[in-house]
Amino acid sequence: MKQSNQTGLIILGISIFAGLLFLGFFLNKSVKTYKEFERTVTVRGLAEQEHLADVVIWPIQFTQASNNLEQIYNALEDNANRVVSFLNNHGITEDEIFVDVPVVTDRSAQRWGGDPGGQFRYVASQSVTVYSNNVEEVRGVMREISELGRQGVTISGEDYQFRTEYLFTRLNDIKPEMIEEATKEARKVAQKFAEDSDSRLGKIKTASQGQFSITNRDNNNPHIKNVRVVSTIVYYLTD
């Protein structure tokens, strides 16, 4: 009976020892694997494309001055009709043209900055706005704007709010392609880093798409848009 107990204790001791060896081996391998997976590289990939704007907003502002209120409203209406006729004659349709309400200032009624000695009591302005998807066609009409001047329409283009705007609205159409391009560029950089550090590129740990930006290519060509996105990707590195 005593010998049987001793044999059981020996077997138990051997089992415990073997278990500890296995556990130590497993923990050592796990720590190495964990350290390998903690080696990472963070890279950024840039994608840029140029696109023509697909929407143009062209406000045409004209002004009038008079001492007679009825006369100034009549003159503004006449000018608005001339502008609309000019646009129609150059291929811009009615559904692309919006006539804004006139704005009339009575200088004698102004609390500050009144000019009682001025030549005209009333100064007024009005605008006709073109909103169109035919960007190139509208740009061609812009070059003919001097025709309105010869018809007696006083065009004012000094106000910032009446500057021509160009919009690019097809971002969702090109997003997948640009994200793919940015991801490929990021992987190229990560691959080069891995080669230079005698490592192998592993899987992606995290990825961030980044913000898309749409800007004018330059001041002289606001109808050409530069679309840009930067993706940030973290890769694992292995030996």
Order of alpha helices (4+ residues) and beta strands (2+ residues): alpha-beta-beta-alpha-beta-beta-beta-alpha-alpha-beta-beta-alpha-beta-beta-beta
